Amino acid sequence: MSQASRTRKTKTLGSITSASNSVSQICTVRIELRDSDPLIWRQVEVPTSITLDVLHDIIQIAMGWLDCHLW
């Protein structure tokens, strides 16, 4: 990944075909696990229109988790 793409905060996508014909933006989200040594983190780009349910799925996949608890 180039330095320019790592430092980009948002970018505009082309028009989305929908009832409102709106323009969506992409956000870079950094996910960090607290109290890990070394730091475990992932960086993903998601549209600003994403739902919490879909963001949950993206975090699960990015971290390699199976959507379950150990207890």
Secondary structure, DSSP 8 states (H G I E B T S, - for coil): --HHHHH--EEEEEE--SSS--EEEEEEEEEEETT-SS-EEEEEEEETT--HHHHHHHHHHHHT--S----
